[in-house]
């Protein structure tokens, strides 16, 4: 996860720190997969981050939505694009994803 704009320590620490410490080989595999998914090739990074944000909203991951929205905006996404992505998320996954996103984005947008 990247650096967040608000300085929230909970969001800035690596959520997989325990895996990194206890099973570095597994962590290396996870990082390799992440590197492949978020490579600079093909689709612009802001869209990759908006997709990831939408999936976190659909899965109820408030912290993930917040961090990924911030990262998407740092990669060039506008606040309007964040909201557009959430419209699609709501259409596919339902209103619960919007409640998750609203909790995450209250102090971001």
MOPAC internal coordinates of N, CA, C and O (Angstrom, degrees):
PM7 1SCF
backbone

  N    0.0000 0     0.00 0     0.00 0    0    0    0
  C    1.4462 1     0.00 0     0.00 0    1    0    0
  C    1.5141 1   109.17 1     0.00 0    2    1    0
  O    1.2310 1   121.92 1   -30.59 1    3    2    1
  N    1.3035 1   113.94 1   149.41 1    3    2    1
  C    1.4451 1   118.50 1  -177.87 1    5    3    2
  C    1.5063 1   112.58 1   -89.76 1    6    5    3
  O    1.2310 1   121.63 1    -3.21 1    7    6    5
  N    1.3064 1   114.48 1   176.79 1    7    6    5
  C    1.4518 1   121.97 1   178.10 1    9    7    6
  C    1.5288 1   108.90 1   -68.50 1   10    9    7
  O    1.2310 1   120.56 1   -42.13 1   11   10    9
  N    1.3219 1   116.54 1   137.87 1   11   10    9
  C    1.4597 1   118.41 1   179.54 1   13   11   10
  C    1.5185 1   110.46 1   -98.16 1   14   13   11
  O    1.2310 1   120.54 1   -18.87 1   15   14   13
  N    1.3335 1   116.56 1   161.13 1   15   14   13
  C    1.4536 1   121.85 1  -175.47 1   17   15   14
  C    1.5237 1   113.20 1   -78.80 1   18   17   15
  O    1.2310 1   119.77 1   154.63 1   19   18   17
  N    1.3049 1   118.04 1   -25.37 1   19   18   17
  C    1.4601 1   121.04 1  -173.85 1   21   19   18
  C    1.5258 1   113.34 1   -90.45 1   22   21   19
  O    1.2310 1   119.50 1   170.36 1   23   22   21
  N    1.3454 1   118.56 1    -9.64 1   23   22   21
  C    1.4531 1   120.95 1   179.81 1   25   23   22
  C    1.5136 1   113.51 1    76.13 1   26   25   23
  O    1.2310 1   119.32 1  -160.89 1   27   26   25
  N    1.3109 1   118.89 1    19.11 1   27   26   25
  C    1.4544 1   123.45 1   179.59 1   29   27   26
  C    1.5236 1   109.53 1   -69.57 1   30   29   27
  O    1.2310 1   120.32 1   -68.78 1   31   30   29
  N    1.3446 1   117.00 1   111.22 1   31   30   29
  C    1.4635 1   121.09 1  -176.66 1   33   31   30
  C    1.5130 1   112.19 1   -57.65 1   34   33   31
  O    1.2310 1   120.11 1   141.84 1   35   34   33
  N    1.3286 1   117.39 1   -38.16 1   35   34   33
  C    1.4601 1   121.05 1  -179.73 1   37   35   34
  C    1.5280 1   110.93 1   -59.04 1   38   37   35
  O    1.2310 1   120.22 1   142.72 1   39   38   37
  N    1.3209 1   117.18 1   -37.28 1   39   38   37
  C    1.4491 1   121.07 1  -177.45 1   41   39   38
  C    1.5224 1   112.35 1   -86.41 1   42   41   39
  O    1.2310 1   120.00 1   159.16 1   43   42   41
  N    1.3351 1   117.61 1   -20.84 1   43   42   41
  C    1.4513 1   119.04 1  -176.49 1   45   43   42
  C    1.5237 1   112.70 1   -87.75 1   46   45   43
  O    1.2310 1   119.88 1   160.34 1   47   46   45
  N    1.3246 1   117.83 1   -19.66 1   47   46   45
  C    1.4653 1   118.61 1   177.01 1   49   47   46
  C    1.5206 1   109.65 1   -79.31 1   50   49   47
  O    1.2310 1   120.66 1   -28.92 1   51   50   49
  N    1.3118 1   116.35 1   151.08 1   51   50   49
  C    1.4602 1   120.91 1  -178.64 1   53   51   50
  C    1.5253 1   109.37 1   -69.66 1   54   53   51
  O    1.2310 1   119.99 1   -59.92 1   55   54   53
  N    1.3279 1   117.63 1   120.08 1   55   54   53
  C    1.4678 1   119.49 1  -178.90 1   57   55   54
  C    1.5266 1   112.70 1   -67.62 1   58   57   55
  O    1.2310 1   120.29 1   166.72 1   59   58   57
  N    1.3221 1   117.05 1   -13.28 1   59   58   57
  C    1.4679 1   121.25 1   178.88 1   61   59   58
  C    1.5229 1   112.05 1  -103.40 1   62   61   59
  O    1.2310 1   120.19 1  -161.22 1   63   62   61
  N    1.3278 1   117.25 1    18.78 1   63   62   61
  C    1.4646 1   121.38 1  -177.73 1   65   63   62
  C    1.5276 1   111.92 1   -54.53 1   66   65   63
  O    1.2310 1   119.80 1   138.29 1   67   66   65
  N    1.3094 1   117.98 1   -41.71 1   67   66   65
  C    1.4626 1   120.61 1  -179.05 1   69   67   66
  C    1.5302 1   110.92 1   -63.72 1   70   69   67
  O    1.2310 1   120.00 1   143.18 1   71   70   69
  N    1.3223 1   117.60 1   -36.82 1   71   70   69
  C    1.4659 1   121.00 1   176.95 1   73   71   70
  C    1.5273 1   109.40 1   -68.27 1   74   73   71
  O    1.2310 1   120.60 1   137.13 1   75   74   73
  N    1.3259 1   116.46 1   -42.87 1   75   74   73
  C    1.4591 1   121.05 1   178.75 1   77   75   74
  C    1.5320 1   110.24 1   -58.38 1   78   77   75
  O    1.2310 1   120.56 1   137.64 1   79   78   77
  N    1.3245 1   116.54 1   -42.36 1   79   78   77
  C    1.4664 1   121.43 1  -178.14 1   81   79   78
  C    1.5241 1   113.07 1   -73.99 1   82   81   79
  O    1.2310 1   120.43 1   139.06 1   83   82   81
  N    1.3176 1   116.78 1   -40.94 1   83   82   81
  C    1.4680 1   121.01 1  -171.14 1   85   83   82
  C    1.5207 1   114.27 1   -94.66 1   86   85   83
  O    1.2310 1   119.86 1   154.67 1   87   86   85
  N    1.3437 1   117.87 1   -25.33 1   87   86   85
  C    1.4622 1   120.72 1  -179.22 1   89   87   86
  C    1.5294 1   109.62 1  -144.90 1   90   89   87
  O    1.2310 1   120.74 1  -106.74 1   91   90   89
  N    1.3462 1   116.18 1    73.26 1   91   90   89
  C    1.4614 1   119.75 1  -175.36 1   93   91   90
  C    1.5298 1   113.57 1   -60.20 1   94   93   91
  O    1.2310 1   119.57 1   150.00 1   95   94   93
  N    1.3009 1   118.42 1   -30.00 1   95   94   93
  C    1.4631 1   121.00 1   179.09 1   97   95   94
  C    1.5280 1   110.56 1   -66.08 1   98   97   95
  O    1.2310 1   120.56 1   135.82 1   99   98   97
  N    1.3234 1   116.54 1   -44.18 1   99   98   97
  C    1.4648 1   121.33 1   176.97 1  101   99   98
  C    1.5257 1   110.06 1   -64.19 1  102  101   99
  O    1.2310 1   120.39 1   137.51 1  103  102  101
  N    1.3322 1   116.86 1   -42.49 1  103  102  101
  C    1.4569 1   120.68 1   178.77 1  105  103  102
  C    1.5237 1   110.65 1   -60.55 1  106  105  103
  O    1.2310 1   120.27 1   140.04 1  107  106  105
  N    1.3222 1   117.10 1   -39.96 1  107  106  105
  C    1.4633 1   121.54 1   178.23 1  109  107  106
  C    1.5318 1   110.21 1   -60.30 1  110  109  107
  O    1.2310 1   120.00 1   138.71 1  111  110  109
  N    1.3272 1   117.61 1   -41.29 1  111  110  109
  C    1.4585 1   122.06 1   176.91 1  113  111  110
  C    1.5349 1   110.65 1   -62.59 1  114  113  111
  O    1.2310 1   120.54 1   134.88 1  115  114  113
  N    1.3235 1   116.57 1   -45.12 1  115  114  113
  C    1.4655 1   120.72 1   178.95 1  117  115  114
  C    1.5224 1   111.09 1   -60.89 1  118  117  115
  O    1.2310 1   120.26 1   136.66 1  119  118  117
  N    1.3109 1   117.11 1   -43.34 1  119  118  117
  C    1.4580 1   121.30 1   179.74 1  121  119  118
  C    1.5291 1   111.52 1   -65.77 1  122  121  119
  O    1.2310 1   120.52 1   143.39 1  123  122  121
  N    1.3159 1   116.62 1   -36.61 1  123  122  121
  C    1.4588 1   120.82 1   177.72 1  125  123  122
  C    1.5314 1   110.28 1   -64.09 1  126  125  123
  O    1.2310 1   120.59 1   136.70 1  127  126  125
  N    1.3159 1   116.47 1   -43.30 1  127  126  125
  C    1.4639 1   121.44 1   178.46 1  129  127  126
  C    1.5230 1   110.61 1   -64.73 1  130  129  127
  O    1.2310 1   120.81 1   136.86 1  131  130  129
  N    1.3326 1   116.06 1   -43.14 1  131  130  129
  C    1.4628 1   120.44 1   177.62 1  133  131  130
  C    1.5259 1   110.26 1   -61.39 1  134  133  131
  O    1.2310 1   120.68 1   137.91 1  135  134  133
  N    1.3230 1   116.31 1   -42.09 1  135  134  133
  C    1.4583 1   120.85 1   179.32 1  137  135  134
  C    1.5179 1   112.19 1   -61.20 1  138  137  135
  O    1.2310 1   120.70 1   141.36 1  139  138  137
  N    1.3145 1   116.27 1   -38.64 1  139  138  137
  C    1.4616 1   120.61 1   177.64 1  141  139  138
  C    1.5339 1   110.73 1   -67.01 1  142  141  139
  O    1.2310 1   120.44 1   134.72 1  143  142  141
  N    1.3252 1   116.76 1   -45.28 1  143  142  141
  C    1.4663 1   121.24 1  -178.42 1  145  143  142
  C    1.5274 1   111.87 1   -65.67 1  146  145  143
  O    1.2310 1   120.24 1   143.16 1  147  146  145
  N    1.3202 1   117.16 1   -36.84 1  147  146  145
  C    1.4566 1   121.41 1  -175.45 1  149  147  146
  C    1.5272 1   112.21 1  -109.25 1  150  149  147
  O    1.2310 1   120.56 1  -146.70 1  151  150  149
  N    1.3267 1   116.54 1    33.30 1  151  150  149
  C    1.4675 1   119.98 1   176.69 1  153  151  150
  C    1.5210 1   108.91 1   -67.55 1  154  153  151
  O    1.2310 1   120.55 1   -19.99 1  155  154  153
  N    1.2911 1   116.55 1   160.01 1  155  154  153
  C    1.4656 1   121.79 1  -178.86 1  157  155  154
  C    1.5212 1   112.35 1   -79.23 1  158  157  155
  O    1.2310 1   120.04 1   176.82 1  159  158  157
  N    1.3237 1   117.53 1    -3.18 1  159  158  157
  C    1.4609 1   121.50 1  -178.55 1  161  159  158
  C    1.5225 1   110.98 1   -80.23 1  162  161  159
  O    1.2310 1   120.68 1   -24.47 1  163  162  161
  N    1.3156 1   116.30 1   155.53 1  163  162  161
  C    1.4631 1   121.45 1   171.80 1  165  163  162
  C    1.5106 1   113.58 1    71.93 1  166  165  163
  O    1.2310 1   120.97 1    58.03 1  167  166  165
  N    1.3174 1   115.75 1  -121.97 1  167  166  165
  C    1.4493 1   123.16 1  -175.37 1  169  167  166
  C    1.5409 1   111.14 1   -61.74 1  170  169  167
  O    1.2310 1   120.22 1   -41.34 1  171  170  169
  N    1.3262 1   117.18 1   138.66 1  171  170  169
  C    1.4691 1   119.36 1   176.28 1  173  171  170
  C    1.5385 1   111.32 1   -58.19 1  174  173  171
  O    1.2310 1   121.19 1   -34.96 1  175  174  173
  N    1.3192 1   115.33 1   145.04 1  175  174  173
  C    1.4626 1   122.21 1  -175.73 1  177  175  174
  C    1.5254 1   112.69 1   -56.85 1  178  177  175
  O    1.2310 1   119.79 1   141.64 1  179  178  177
  N    1.3253 1   118.01 1   -38.36 1  179  178  177
  C    1.4699 1   118.51 1  -177.72 1  181  179  178
  C    1.5242 1   110.84 1   -59.47 1  182  181  179
  O    1.2310 1   119.74 1   144.64 1  183  182  181
  N    1.3280 1   118.09 1   -35.36 1  183  182  181
  C    1.4658 1   120.45 1   179.83 1  185  183  182
  C    1.5203 1   111.47 1   -73.39 1  186  185  183
  O    1.2310 1   120.32 1   142.45 1  187  186  185
  N    1.3108 1   116.99 1   -37.55 1  187  186  185
  C    1.4686 1   119.87 1   176.08 1  189  187  186
  C    1.5211 1   110.18 1   -61.17 1  190  189  187
  O    1.2310 1   120.53 1   137.48 1  191  190  189
  N    1.3255 1   116.59 1   -42.52 1  191  190  189
  C    1.4674 1   120.75 1   179.87 1  193  191  190
  C    1.5250 1   111.59 1   -68.90 1  194  193  191
  O    1.2310 1   120.06 1   143.66 1  195  194  193
  N    1.3365 1   117.50 1   -36.34 1  195  194  193
  C    1.4696 1   120.23 1   176.94 1  197  195  194
  C    1.5336 1   111.00 1   -66.21 1  198  197  195
  O    1.2310 1   120.17 1   142.23 1  199  198  197
  N    1.3249 1   117.29 1   -37.77 1  199  198  197
  C    1.4677 1   120.21 1   176.32 1  201  199  198
  C    1.5289 1   109.47 1   -63.79 1  202  201  199
  O    1.2310 1   120.57 1   133.17 1  203  202  201
  N    1.3203 1   116.51 1   -46.83 1  203  202  201
  C    1.4706 1   120.27 1   179.50 1  205  203  202
  C    1.5287 1   110.71 1   -61.26 1  206  205  203
  O    1.2310 1   120.40 1   139.10 1  207  206  205
  N    1.3318 1   116.84 1   -40.90 1  207  206  205
  C    1.4665 1   120.83 1   177.75 1  209  207  206
  C    1.5248 1   110.77 1   -60.49 1  210  209  207
  O    1.2310 1   120.63 1   136.20 1  211  210  209
  N    1.3209 1   116.39 1   -43.80 1  211  210  209
  C    1.4641 1   121.08 1   179.65 1  213  211  210
  C    1.5231 1   111.23 1   -62.18 1  214  213  211
  O    1.2310 1   120.70 1   138.05 1  215  214  213
  N    1.3180 1   116.26 1   -41.95 1  215  214  213
  C    1.4693 1   119.76 1   178.99 1  217  215  214
  C    1.5253 1   111.09 1   -65.69 1  218  217  215
  O    1.2310 1   120.26 1   140.89 1  219  218  217
  N    1.3233 1   117.11 1   -39.11 1  219  218  217
  C    1.4684 1   119.40 1   176.12 1  221  219  218
  C    1.5246 1   110.72 1   -64.85 1  222  221  219
  O    1.2310 1   119.96 1   141.11 1  223  222  221
  N    1.3392 1   117.68 1   -38.89 1  223  222  221
  C    1.4694 1   120.03 1   176.79 1  225  223  222
  C    1.5225 1   110.21 1   -61.38 1  226  225  223
  O    1.2310 1   120.49 1   137.81 1  227  226  225
  N    1.3252 1   116.67 1   -42.19 1  227  226  225
  C    1.4646 1   121.17 1   179.84 1  229  227  226
  C    1.5253 1   111.52 1   -65.68 1  230  229  227
  O    1.2310 1   120.31 1   151.83 1  231  230  229
  N    1.3237 1   117.02 1   -28.17 1  231  230  229
  C    1.4669 1   121.30 1  -179.05 1  233  231  230
  C    1.5223 1   113.08 1   -95.55 1  234  233  231
  O    1.2310 1   119.78 1  -176.52 1  235  234  233
  N    1.3276 1   118.03 1     3.48 1  235  234  233
  C    1.4609 1   120.87 1   176.19 1  237  235  234
  C    1.5194 1   114.37 1    78.03 1  238  237  235
  O    1.2310 1   119.62 1  -159.31 1  239  238  237
  N    1.3220 1   118.34 1    20.69 1  239  238  237
  C    1.4598 1   122.47 1  -177.30 1  241  239  238
  C    1.5321 1   110.52 1   -92.61 1  242  241  239
  O    1.2310 1   120.68 1   -92.77 1  243  242  241
  N    1.3245 1   116.31 1    87.23 1  243  242  241
  C    1.4613 1   122.09 1  -175.59 1  245  243  242
  C    1.5289 1   111.26 1   -58.30 1  246  245  243
  O    1.2310 1   120.14 1   129.61 1  247  246  245
  N    1.3288 1   117.33 1   -50.39 1  247  246  245
  C    1.4701 1   120.27 1  -178.37 1  249  247  246
  C    1.5236 1   111.36 1   -60.58 1  250  249  247
  O    1.2310 1   120.52 1   139.74 1  251  250  249
  N    1.3285 1   116.62 1   -40.26 1  251  250  249
  C    1.4635 1   120.36 1   178.96 1  253  251  250
  C    1.5159 1   111.97 1   -63.39 1  254  253  251
  O    1.2310 1   120.17 1   137.55 1  255  254  253
  N    1.3271 1   117.28 1   -42.45 1  255  254  253
  C    1.4671 1   120.98 1   178.35 1  257  255  254
  C    1.5238 1   109.80 1   -60.01 1  258  257  255
  O    1.2310 1   120.49 1   134.68 1  259  258  257
  N    1.3174 1   116.67 1   -45.32 1  259  258  257
  C    1.4652 1   120.67 1  -178.03 1  261  259  258
  C    1.5287 1   111.10 1   -61.99 1  262  261  259
  O    1.2310 1   120.41 1   128.37 1  263  262  261
  N    1.3193 1   116.83 1   -51.63 1  263  262  261
  C    1.4617 1   121.00 1  -177.56 1  265  263  262
  C    1.5233 1   110.91 1   -63.25 1  266  265  263
  O    1.2310 1   120.33 1   135.66 1  267  266  265
  N    1.3274 1   116.97 1   -44.34 1  267  266  265
  C    1.4630 1   120.21 1  -177.75 1  269  267  266
  C    1.5316 1   111.93 1   -69.08 1  270  269  267
  O    1.2310 1   119.65 1   144.88 1  271  270  269
  N    1.3188 1   118.27 1   -35.12 1  271  270  269
  C    1.4702 1   120.41 1   176.05 1  273  271  270
  C    1.5236 1   110.04 1   -64.11 1  274  273  271
  O    1.2310 1   120.65 1   135.96 1  275  274  273
  N    1.3197 1   116.37 1   -44.04 1  275  274  273
  C    1.4678 1   120.35 1   177.96 1  277  275  274
  C    1.5252 1   110.33 1   -62.25 1  278  277  275
  O    1.2310 1   120.52 1   134.38 1  279  278  277
  N    1.3306 1   116.61 1   -45.62 1  279  278  277
  C    1.4614 1   120.11 1   179.10 1  281  279  278
  C    1.5265 1   111.24 1   -62.71 1  282  281  279
  O    1.2310 1   119.98 1   140.02 1  283  282  281
  N    1.3320 1   117.64 1   -39.98 1  283  282  281
  C    1.4643 1   121.05 1   178.36 1  285  283  282
  C    1.5249 1   110.65 1   -62.38 1  286  285  283
  O    1.2310 1   120.55 1   137.88 1  287  286  285
  N    1.3289 1   116.56 1   -42.12 1  287  286  285
  C    1.4653 1   119.34 1   178.81 1  289  287  286
  C    1.5253 1   110.73 1   -68.29 1  290  289  287
  O    1.2310 1   120.14 1   143.83 1  291  290  289
  N    1.3069 1   117.34 1   -36.17 1  291  290  289
  C    1.4695 1   119.77 1   175.70 1  293  291  290
  C    1.5301 1   110.63 1   -65.75 1  294  293  291
  O    1.2310 1   120.29 1   153.27 1  295  294  293
  N    1.3328 1   117.06 1   -26.73 1  295  294  293
  C    1.4697 1   122.19 1   178.33 1  297  295  294
  C    1.5251 1   111.93 1   -87.73 1  298  297  295
  O    1.2310 1   120.30 1  -176.94 1  299  298  297
  N    1.3400 1   117.03 1     3.06 1  299  298  297
  C    1.4599 1   120.43 1   174.66 1  301  299  298
  C    1.5141 1   116.74 1   112.94 1  302  301  299
  O    1.2310 1   119.63 1   176.69 1  303  302  301
  N    1.3177 1   118.31 1    -3.31 1  303  302  301
  C    1.4718 1   120.22 1   177.57 1  305  303  302
  C    1.5264 1   109.53 1   -70.48 1  306  305  303
  O    1.2310 1   121.11 1   -34.68 1  307  306  305
  N    1.3061 1   115.48 1   145.32 1  307  306  305
  C    1.4588 1   120.19 1   176.01 1  309  307  306
  C    1.5336 1   109.07 1   -91.48 1  310  309  307
  O    1.2310 1   121.09 1   -14.46 1  311  310  309
  N    1.3157 1   115.52 1   165.54 1  311  310  309
  C    1.4653 1   119.91 1   175.43 1  313  311  310
  C    1.5253 1   109.98 1   -61.09 1  314  313  311
  O    1.2310 1   120.55 1   145.11 1  315  314  313
  N    1.3207 1   116.55 1   -34.89 1  315  314  313
  C    1.4598 1   120.94 1   178.43 1  317  315  314
  C    1.5311 1   110.69 1   -64.73 1  318  317  315
  O    1.2310 1   119.86 1   142.14 1  319  318  317
  N    1.3313 1   117.88 1   -37.86 1  319  318  317
  C    1.4650 1   121.17 1   178.14 1  321  319  318
  C    1.5274 1   111.11 1   -67.89 1  322  321  319
  O    1.2310 1   120.34 1   143.43 1  323  322  321
  N    1.3265 1   116.96 1   -36.57 1  323  322  321
  C    1.4664 1   120.23 1   175.56 1  325  323  322
  C    1.5190 1   108.99 1   -60.45 1  326  325  323
  O    1.2310 1   120.23 1   133.96 1  327  326  325
  N    1.3165 1   117.16 1   -46.04 1  327  326  325
  C    1.4644 1   121.12 1  -179.66 1  329  327  326
  C    1.5189 1   112.01 1   -67.46 1  330  329  327
  O    1.2310 1   119.93 1   142.92 1  331  330  329
  N    1.3242 1   117.75 1   -37.08 1  331  330  329
  C    1.4716 1   121.05 1   176.33 1  333  331  330
  C    1.5249 1   110.59 1   -61.64 1  334  333  331
  O    1.2310 1   120.53 1   137.08 1  335  334  333
  N    1.3299 1   116.59 1   -42.92 1  335  334  333
  C    1.4678 1   120.50 1   178.27 1  337  335  334
  C    1.5270 1   110.03 1   -60.19 1  338  337  335
  O    1.2310 1   120.40 1   142.30 1  339  338  337
  N    1.3257 1   116.84 1   -37.70 1  339  338  337
  C    1.4643 1   120.13 1   179.59 1  341  339  338
  C    1.5261 1   112.31 1   -71.07 1  342  341  339
  O    1.2310 1   119.94 1   151.11 1  343  342  341
  N    1.3214 1   117.72 1   -28.89 1  343  342  341
  C    1.4700 1   119.86 1   174.37 1  345  343  342
  C    1.5310 1   110.27 1   -62.18 1  346  345  343
  O    1.2310 1   121.05 1   136.77 1  347  346  345
  N    1.3178 1   115.60 1   -43.23 1  347  346  345
  C    1.4631 1   120.31 1   178.72 1  349  347  346
  C    1.5244 1   109.95 1   -66.60 1  350  349  347
  O    1.2310 1   120.85 1   137.79 1  351  350  349
  N    1.3261 1   115.99 1   -42.21 1  351  350  349
  C    1.4688 1   120.54 1   178.88 1  353  351  350
  C    1.5235 1   110.57 1   -58.93 1  354  353  351
  O    1.2310 1   120.38 1   135.89 1  355  354  353
  N    1.3211 1   116.88 1   -44.11 1  355  354  353
  C    1.4611 1   120.66 1   179.56 1  357  355  354
  C    1.5186 1   110.43 1   -64.40 1  358  357  355
  O    1.2310 1   119.83 1   140.13 1  359  358  357
  N    1.2988 1   117.93 1   -39.87 1  359  358  357
  C    1.4646 1   121.33 1  -179.42 1  361  359  358
  C    1.5349 1   110.75 1   -61.27 1  362  361  359
  O    1.2310 1   120.41 1   138.02 1  363  362  361
  N    1.3248 1   116.83 1   -41.98 1  363  362  361
  C    1.4642 1   121.00 1  -176.95 1  365  363  362
  C    1.5283 1   112.10 1   -84.03 1  366  365  363
  O    1.2310 1   120.05 1   137.21 1  367  366  365
  N    1.3264 1   117.50 1   -42.79 1  367  366  365
  C    1.4698 1   120.94 1  -170.96 1  369  367  366
  C    1.5188 1   115.58 1  -107.15 1  370  369  367
  O    1.2310 1   119.83 1   166.05 1  371  370  369
  N    1.3257 1   117.94 1   -13.95 1  371  370  369
  C    1.4538 1   119.66 1   177.01 1  373  371  370
  C    1.5135 1   114.43 1   102.06 1  374  373  371
  O    1.2310 1   122.07 1    -4.29 1  375  374  373
  N    1.3176 1   113.65 1   175.71 1  375  374  373
  C    1.4540 1   121.71 1  -172.28 1  377  375  374
  C    1.5321 1   112.74 1   -68.76 1  378  377  375
  O    1.2310 1   119.36 1   156.23 1  379  378  377
  N    1.3164 1   118.82 1   -23.77 1  379  378  377
  C    1.4683 1   120.39 1   178.25 1  381  379  378
  C    1.5147 1   111.97 1   -57.78 1  382  381  379
  O    1.2310 1   120.31 1   144.85 1  383  382  381
  N    1.3217 1   117.01 1   -35.15 1  383  382  381
  C    1.4614 1   120.87 1   178.55 1  385  383  382
  C    1.5319 1   110.88 1   -65.72 1  386  385  383
  O    1.2310 1   120.15 1   148.75 1  387  386  385
  N    1.3117 1   117.32 1   -31.25 1  387  386  385
  C    1.4558 1   121.40 1   178.91 1  389  387  386
  C    1.5289 1   110.56 1   -70.96 1  390  389  387
  O    1.2310 1   120.21 1   140.40 1  391  390  389
  N    1.3279 1   117.21 1   -39.60 1  391  390  389
  C    1.4575 1   120.28 1   176.95 1  393  391  390
  C    1.5287 1   110.74 1   -63.26 1  394  393  391
  O    1.2310 1   120.50 1   138.84 1  395  394  393
  N    1.3319 1   116.66 1   -41.16 1  395  394  393
  C    1.4679 1   120.73 1   176.01 1  397  395  394
  C    1.5250 1   109.64 1   -60.29 1  398  397  395
  O    1.2310 1   120.45 1   130.75 1  399  398  397
  N    1.3267 1   116.75 1   -49.25 1  399  398  397
  C    1.4592 1   121.01 1  -178.39 1  401  399  398
  C    1.5278 1   111.33 1   -63.09 1  402  401  399
  O    1.2310 1   119.97 1   140.36 1  403  402  401
  N    1.3104 1   117.67 1   -39.64 1  403  402  401
  C    1.4658 1   120.59 1  -179.52 1  405  403  402
  C    1.5288 1   110.78 1   -61.67 1  406  405  403
  O    1.2310 1   120.41 1   138.04 1  407  406  405
  N    1.3318 1   116.83 1   -41.96 1  407  406  405
  C    1.4795 1   119.56 1   177.12 1  409  407  406
  C    1.5246 1   110.39 1   -63.45 1  410  409  407
  O    1.2310 1   120.46 1   141.51 1  411  410  409
  N    1.3262 1   116.72 1   -38.49 1  411  410  409
  C    1.4591 1   121.72 1  -176.84 1  413  411  410
  C    1.5238 1   112.10 1   -72.84 1  414  413  411
  O    1.2310 1   120.21 1   142.78 1  415  414  413
  N    1.3168 1   117.20 1   -37.22 1  415  414  413
  C    1.4586 1   121.23 1  -168.73 1  417  415  414
  C    1.5145 1   114.07 1  -100.73 1  418  417  415
  O    1.2310 1   120.23 1  -177.85 1  419  418  417
  N    1.3068 1   117.17 1     2.15 1  419  418  417
  C    1.4627 1   120.97 1  -177.20 1  421  419  418
  C    1.5232 1   112.99 1   -51.69 1  422  421  419
  O    1.2310 1   119.89 1   138.10 1  423  422  421
  N    1.3249 1   117.82 1   -41.90 1  423  422  421
  C    1.4671 1   119.94 1  -179.12 1  425  423  422
  C    1.5355 1   112.32 1  -106.50 1  426  425  423
  O    1.2310 1   120.29 1  -167.09 1  427  426  425
  N    1.3269 1   117.04 1    12.91 1  427  426  425
  C    1.4711 1   121.34 1  -179.49 1  429  427  426
  C    1.5184 1   111.72 1  -104.59 1  430  429  427
  O    1.2310 1   120.59 1   138.88 1  431  430  429
  N    1.3272 1   116.47 1   -41.12 1  431  430  429
  C    1.4845 1   119.94 1  -177.68 1  433  431  430
  C    1.5063 1   111.20 1   -92.10 1  434  433  431
  O    1.2310 1   120.10 1   180.00 1  435  434  433

